[in-house]
Amino acid sequence: MSGYMYYMGFCGTVKYSEDDECLYGQVLMPEHPGDTVTYEGQSVVEIIKSFHEAVDDYIELKKELK
């Protein structure tokens, strides 16, 4: 299983790990190839929340670094 989510102009992947029995993903950022933002959750609700929090944290970090 895999797919994509969108939030605040960011796109993130969603994959399922059979070994860990969890959902996980990474924010796709081709304009910032050195930046890696990942997230995970045990349910659809958790992965969406985790993705949103990861994007919010990334945006806040970029503001602080300016």
PEVENRA-V531159 format. One line per field, one symbol per residue. phi: phi as a letter, one per 40 degrees, with the letter a starting at -180 (. if undefined). psi: psi as a letter, one per 30 degrees, with the letter a starting at -180 (. if undefined). burial: # if it has 16 or more other C-alpha atoms within 10 Angstrom, else .. Layout:
phi: ???
psi: ???
burial: ???
This chain:
phi: .aabbbafgbbbcbbbbcccfacaaaccbccbcccbbbaaacacdccccccccccdcccccccccc
psi: klallkkhgkkllklkjeefhlklakkkiffiffkkkllllfleeeeeeeeeeeeeeeeeeeeef.
burial: ...........###.#......######..........###.....##.###.##..#........
